[in-house]
């Protein structure tokens, strides 16, 4: 963020050197951005490490002054391409002024019905936009030649040629040979473009195939990594639990933890990786418990929280008062979620949402770092 403001400040202060011309596009951009100080003050209020920049192409609507002539030239080439398929001559001017016979008119009608109006025809035309329908007019055409007679087609083409000649695009001194040369060039270049597109398509397919293989490989690597992490966590938790069970830890008789473990053993509900019971006041003194909505601090000595684990990397938290479970005071927290919260610099996390007597009642707020410390100490370290 600082670099963005620094660049803005640098360009704004030296705009006379960077863009000496008054109508330079860069000057318009700087004017629209406004002052550096106001923008910096506004952006400082944006939270998070990412911002979104909206790109706006300001110059994409600039019109080509020769667009109409270019479209007319394209339309004329298309008309002439069909004209020379019906009539032939020494040059284009001779063909354009030659009278039309009934036979030639009939040949034109046959061509229209057999090619232009037949969607299954695959004959290639250099002035089409759909490769699957080669004789469909492109989006640049000005007229629909399928509705014209051959005489109307020639008249339209001749009118276009005269218009192009008046604009200097063609000349009768070479019998409009430039138009035929342009058609021949278009036919050759369209073939090359078709070959180039086929090669590019093959390249894209090969790249896509390689990406699919790479994705499959990375997916297998991710599964192997996840399996390894799960096995490592299972080994670590199991080792710690077995070490505790083999040593038979000494517990002071009649303490909360002593009574809790005896109760679990009698009922046969002892979690695989251990269970620890604390009063809310004990966890508050450790800094783990920050707030428990619906339960004032004066009652925290009579409220208990049990942290247990019967599944690798998942910790179950339950709230109770005496021997009675508190309705809604139960949650499972994966270790991944705790580590992600720590990575995202979240200081607190809330559990038991919606518990107790209504929305938000009974919500438990814990300190992420201290809760993680307690989890690692009790479930992953050999005490």
Secondary structure in CASP SS format (residue, H / E / C, confidence):
PFRMAT SS
TARGET T0000
AUTHOR 0000-0000-0000
METHOD secondary structure of the structure
MODEL  1
X C 1.00
X H 1.00
X H 1.00
X H 1.00
X H 1.00
X H 1.00
X H 1.00
X H 1.00
X H 1.00
X H 1.00
X H 1.00
X H 1.00
X H 1.00
X C 1.00
X H 1.00
X H 1.00
X H 1.00
X H 1.00
X C 1.00
X C 1.00
X C 1.00
X C 1.00
X C 1.00
X C 1.00
X H 1.00
X H 1.00
X H 1.00
X H 1.00
X H 1.00
X H 1.00
X H 1.00
X H 1.00
X H 1.00
X C 1.00
X C 1.00
X H 1.00
X H 1.00
X H 1.00
X H 1.00
X H 1.00
X H 1.00
X H 1.00
X H 1.00
X C 1.00
X C 1.00
X C 1.00
X C 1.00
X C 1.00
X C 1.00
X C 1.00
X C 1.00
X C 1.00
X C 1.00
X C 1.00
X C 1.00
X C 1.00
X C 1.00
X C 1.00
X C 1.00
X C 1.00
X C 1.00
X C 1.00
X C 1.00
X C 1.00
X C 1.00
X C 1.00
X H 1.00
X H 1.00
X H 1.00
X H 1.00
X H 1.00
X H 1.00
X H 1.00
X H 1.00
X H 1.00
X H 1.00
X H 1.00
X H 1.00
X H 1.00
X H 1.00
X H 1.00
X H 1.00
X H 1.00
X H 1.00
X H 1.00
X H 1.00
X C 1.00
X C 1.00
X C 1.00
X C 1.00
X C 1.00
X H 1.00
X H 1.00
X H 1.00
X H 1.00
X H 1.00
X H 1.00
X C 1.00
X C 1.00
X C 1.00
X C 1.00
X H 1.00
X H 1.00
X H 1.00
X H 1.00
X H 1.00
X H 1.00
X H 1.00
X H 1.00
X H 1.00
X H 1.00
X H 1.00
X H 1.00
X H 1.00
X H 1.00
X H 1.00
X C 1.00
X C 1.00
X C 1.00
X C 1.00
X C 1.00
X C 1.00
X C 1.00
X C 1.00
X C 1.00
X C 1.00
X C 1.00
X E 1.00
X C 1.00
X C 1.00
X C 1.00
X C 1.00
X C 1.00
X C 1.00
X C 1.00
X C 1.00
X E 1.00
X C 1.00
X C 1.00
X C 1.00
X C 1.00
X C 1.00
X C 1.00
X C 1.00
X H 1.00
X H 1.00
X H 1.00
X C 1.00
X C 1.00
X H 1.00
X H 1.00
X H 1.00
X H 1.00
X H 1.00
X H 1.00
X H 1.00
X H 1.00
X H 1.00
X H 1.00
X H 1.00
X H 1.00
X H 1.00
X H 1.00
X H 1.00
X H 1.00
X H 1.00
X C 1.00
X C 1.00
X C 1.00
X C 1.00
X C 1.00
X H 1.00
X H 1.00
X H 1.00
X C 1.00
X C 1.00
X H 1.00
X H 1.00
X H 1.00
X H 1.00
X H 1.00
X H 1.00
X H 1.00
X H 1.00
X H 1.00
X H 1.00
X H 1.00
X H 1.00
X H 1.00
X H 1.00
X H 1.00
X H 1.00
X H 1.00
X H 1.00
X H 1.00
X H 1.00
X H 1.00
X H 1.00
X H 1.00
X H 1.00
X H 1.00
X H 1.00
X H 1.00
X H 1.00
X H 1.00
X H 1.00
X H 1.00
X H 1.00
X H 1.00
X H 1.00
X H 1.00
X H 1.00
X H 1.00
X H 1.00
X H 1.00
X H 1.00
X H 1.00
X H 1.00
X H 1.00
X H 1.00
X H 1.00
X H 1.00
X H 1.00
X H 1.00
X H 1.00
X H 1.00
X H 1.00
X H 1.00
X H 1.00
X H 1.00
X H 1.00
X H 1.00
X H 1.00
X H 1.00
X H 1.00
X H 1.00
X H 1.00
X H 1.00
X H 1.00
X H 1.00
X H 1.00
X H 1.00
X H 1.00
X H 1.00
X H 1.00
X H 1.00
X H 1.00
X C 1.00
X C 1.00
X C 1.00
X C 1.00
X C 1.00
X C 1.00
X C 1.00
X C 1.00
X H 1.00
X H 1.00
X H 1.00
X H 1.00
X H 1.00
X H 1.00
X H 1.00
X H 1.00
X H 1.00
X H 1.00
X H 1.00
X H 1.00
X C 1.00
X C 1.00
X C 1.00
X C 1.00
X C 1.00
X C 1.00
X C 1.00
X E 1.00
X E 1.00
X E 1.00
X E 1.00
X E 1.00
X H 1.00
X H 1.00
X H 1.00
X H 1.00
X H 1.00
X H 1.00
X C 1.00
X C 1.00
X C 1.00
X E 1.00
X E 1.00
X E 1.00
X E 1.00
X C 1.00
X C 1.00
X C 1.00
X C 1.00
X H 1.00
X H 1.00
X H 1.00
X C 1.00
X C 1.00
X C 1.00
X E 1.00
X E 1.00
X E 1.00
X E 1.00
X E 1.00
X E 1.00
X E 1.00
X E 1.00
X E 1.00
X C 1.00
X C 1.00
X E 1.00
X E 1.00
X E 1.00
X E 1.00
X E 1.00
X E 1.00
X E 1.00
X E 1.00
X C 1.00
X C 1.00
X E 1.00
X E 1.00
X E 1.00
X E 1.00
X E 1.00
X E 1.00
X E 1.00
X E 1.00
X E 1.00
X E 1.00
X E 1.00
X H 1.00
X H 1.00
X H 1.00
X H 1.00
X H 1.00
X H 1.00
X H 1.00
X H 1.00
X H 1.00
X C 1.00
X C 1.00
X C 1.00
X C 1.00
X E 1.00
X E 1.00
X E 1.00
X E 1.00
X C 1.00
X C 1.00
X C 1.00
X C 1.00
X C 1.00
X C 1.00
X C 1.00
X C 1.00
X C 1.00
X C 1.00
X C 1.00
X C 1.00
X E 1.00
X E 1.00
X E 1.00
X E 1.00
X H 1.00
X H 1.00
X H 1.00
X H 1.00
X H 1.00
X H 1.00
X H 1.00
X H 1.00
X H 1.00
X H 1.00
X H 1.00
X H 1.00
X C 1.00
X C 1.00
X C 1.00
X C 1.00
END
